[in-house]
Amino acid sequence: MDVCLKGMPDVILLDWNMPVMSGIDFLRTLRSTEGGDIPKVVFCTTENDMAHIREAMTAGANEYIMKPFDRAIIEAKFSQVEVL
């Protein structure tokens, strides 16, 4: 979060399970921060039930990727959110 506050990135590939702050908490904090609406956020996780996907999308994720994934999947998702 500190890095984003210094200079908002264009895109964030975000994991659900992270140390210090969960991905969903990070996303909620990001979206409530000034300029936090700018980055396109692609959530990546092993959590595959609809409740997790809905929670991430409601919190402000632009897309959702299931692990494991490869370069083609990442490129496709980035294209969908108009990053590539």
N, C-alpha and C positions, 0 to 999 in steps of 0.2 A: 504494500500500500504506500509505503514511503516513496518508492520509486515513481509511482503514478502521481503522487502529489507534487513531485519535482518537475515532471513533464509527462503529460498524458500520452500513452502510446496510441497507435491507430488500431491495434488489435491485441487481444489477450487470449492465449490458449490456457484455460484454467482447469485445474484438477479439483475434484470434489474433496479429496482427502489430502490436506496439507498440514504441516506443523504450524503452531501458533494460532492460526485462524483457518477455519474450514473454508473451502471454496465458496460455499453458499453465503457464509458470513462476509467474505471478502467482496463478493458480487453485490450484496445489499449495501455494504459500506461504500463501495465504488459508486454505485448508481445514485447514492444520496449525497455524494461529494460534488462540489462545483466542478464542472467539466467532466464528471463521471459518466455522462451520457454519450460522450464522444467515442470511446473505444468500442469496437465490435468485439463481443465476448463469445468464444466458442468453448463450451464446457466439455471436458473429456473425463470420463469416469467408467468404472465397472458397474455402477448402479444403473440397472436397466428397467426398473419398474416404472410404470407411468406416473406414480406419485412423485418420484425423484425428478423425472423429466419435467413434469408440470411445475414443480417447485422452482427448478432452475429457470424455466422460461418465464414464469411469473416474476421472479426476482430480477429479471432483466437480461438473461442470456439471449444471444441472437441465434445460436445454434447449439447442437448437442451431439457429441461423438461418443460412441461406445468403444471401450477398450476390448481387445486390441485393435489398433487401427494402423494404417500405413500412409505413405505419402499421398497416394491417390485420393484417399478419403479426406485427408486434411485439405488438399487442394480443392476438392469438390465443395467442402463446407465453406472454405474461405471465398470461393467463387460465389456461393449462394448468398453470402453476407456482403458481397461486393468489395472484397479486399484485394482480390487478384484481378 
